[in-house]
Each structure stands twice: as C-alpha cells, then as structure tokens.
Amino acid sequence: MLDEELKKLDKENKALLQSLDERIKKIEKKFTLNTIFSFIRVIIIAAPLIIGIIYLTPVLKEYIKIFEPAYRIFTSQLSLVQQKEETNNSQNQMDILLEAFCNPDTREAMIRQWCQ
C-alpha cells in the first residue's frame, strides 16, 4: 500500500514538474521575444533621428547661411532697443537689412532654398 502511494505521488510530481518546465520555457521564450522587440523599437525610433541629423545638417547649414545677415541685424536691433540709441542708427540698420536682401548671392540662395 505504501509503495503504491509513493509511486502515485512520484508520477504526480513528475507530471507537475513537466508542466512547470513547459511553463518556464514559454516564459523564457516570451522574455527573449520581449527583449528582441524592445531593441527593435529602439532602433525604429533612433534610426530616423540619426538619419535625419546626418542628412538635414547640410540643408540646415545652408538655410541658416541664407538668413544669417538678417539674424545679425535683428540681434543688433534688439541690442539697440535695450540701449535706447538714436533712431538714426536704427534707420541705418534697416538700410543694411535691405542691402542684405538685395545682395544677389543671398537672393539666389533664398530662391534655391524656397523653390526646391
């Protein structure tokens, strides 16, 4: 009687251990897949950012060069407002701004940038 109960318990334990092994294998497989997919998600997010930085840098540099004279003049205008200088200087600054936009090289760069 005791021997039969031990055999029965042994079979039950083996069955339980086998089902636990199957569950652990499924869990390990899910962890592995989650790790792989999280890495793929990071690549999907980071790759366009890196490619954008690489390819847009020259375009942005050219775009900044177009507006650099205007930017310099506008920043000088802000400093003029802060210092409250004479209106004569602001008129001269506006003339410089107009000259910058009338510069053929600047105008060509703007046309190329906007018409592309």
C-alpha positions as CSV (number, residue, x, y, z in Angstrom):
1,M,0.0,0.0,0.0
2,L,2.7,2.4,0.9
3,D,4.7,1.5,-2.1
4,E,1.7,2.2,-4.4
5,E,1.1,5.6,-2.8
6,L,4.7,6.5,-3.3
7,K,4.6,5.5,-7.0
8,K,1.4,7.5,-7.4
9,L,2.9,10.6,-5.8
10,D,6.1,10.1,-7.8
11,K,4.0,10.1,-11.1
12,E,2.1,13.2,-10.0
13,N,5.3,15.0,-9.1
14,K,6.8,14.1,-12.5
15,A,3.7,15.4,-14.2
16,L,3.8,18.6,-12.2
17,L,7.5,19.1,-12.9
18,Q,7.0,18.6,-16.6
19,S,4.1,21.1,-16.7
20,L,6.3,23.6,-14.8
21,D,9.1,23.0,-17.2
22,E,6.8,23.8,-20.1
23,R,5.6,26.9,-18.5
24,I,9.1,28.1,-17.7
25,K,10.1,27.5,-21.3
26,K,7.2,29.6,-22.5
27,I,8.1,32.4,-20.1
28,E,11.7,32.3,-21.1
29,K,10.6,32.5,-24.8
30,K,8.4,35.5,-24.0
31,F,11.2,37.3,-22.2
32,T,13.6,36.7,-25.2
33,L,11.0,37.9,-27.7
34,N,10.3,41.0,-25.5
35,T,14.0,41.8,-25.3
36,I,14.3,41.5,-29.1
37,F,11.2,43.6,-29.8
38,S,12.2,46.3,-27.4
39,F,15.6,46.5,-29.1
40,I,13.8,46.7,-32.5
41,R,11.5,49.5,-31.1
42,V,14.6,51.5,-30.0
43,I,16.1,51.1,-33.5
44,I,12.8,52.2,-35.1
45,I,12.8,55.3,-33.0
46,A,16.5,56.1,-33.1
47,A,17.3,55.3,-36.7
48,P,15.2,58.1,-38.3
49,L,16.5,60.6,-35.8
50,I,20.1,59.7,-36.6
51,I,19.5,59.7,-40.4
52,G,17.7,63.0,-40.1
53,I,20.6,64.5,-38.2
54,I,23.0,63.2,-40.8
55,Y,21.1,64.3,-43.9
56,L,19.5,67.5,-42.6
57,T,22.6,69.1,-41.2
58,P,23.9,70.4,-44.6
59,V,20.4,71.6,-45.5
60,L,20.0,73.4,-42.2
61,K,23.5,75.0,-42.5
62,E,22.6,76.3,-46.0
63,Y,19.3,77.6,-44.7
64,I,21.0,79.3,-41.7
65,K,23.5,80.9,-44.1
66,I,20.7,82.5,-46.1
67,F,19.2,84.2,-43.1
68,E,22.5,85.0,-41.2
69,P,22.7,88.6,-42.3
70,A,19.1,89.2,-41.2
71,Y,19.7,87.4,-37.9
72,R,22.7,89.6,-37.2
73,I,20.8,92.7,-38.0
74,F,17.8,91.7,-35.9
75,T,20.0,90.8,-32.9
76,S,21.7,94.2,-33.3
77,Q,18.2,95.8,-33.4
78,L,17.4,94.1,-30.1
79,S,20.5,95.4,-28.5
80,L,19.7,98.9,-29.9
81,V,16.3,98.7,-28.3
82,Q,17.8,97.7,-25.0
83,Q,20.4,100.5,-25.1
84,K,17.8,103.1,-26.4
85,E,20.1,104.6,-29.0
86,E,19.1,107.2,-31.5
87,T,16.6,106.5,-34.3
88,N,19.3,107.3,-36.9
89,N,21.2,104.1,-36.1
90,S,18.0,102.0,-36.4
91,Q,17.4,103.6,-39.9
92,N,21.0,102.7,-40.9
93,Q,20.4,99.1,-39.6
94,M,17.2,98.8,-41.7
95,D,19.2,100.0,-44.7
96,I,21.8,97.3,-44.0
97,L,19.0,94.7,-43.8
98,L,17.6,95.8,-47.1
99,E,21.1,95.7,-48.7
100,A,21.5,92.1,-47.4
101,F,18.3,91.0,-49.0
102,C,19.2,92.8,-52.2
103,N,22.5,91.0,-52.3
104,P,22.4,88.8,-55.4
105,D,24.1,85.9,-53.7
106,T,21.7,86.0,-50.8
107,R,18.8,86.3,-53.1
108,E,20.0,83.4,-55.2
109,A,20.4,81.2,-52.1
110,M,16.9,82.1,-50.9
111,I,15.4,81.3,-54.3
112,R,17.2,78.0,-54.5
113,Q,16.0,77.1,-51.0
114,W,12.4,78.0,-51.4
115,C,11.9,76.7,-55.0
116,Q,13.3,73.3,-54.4
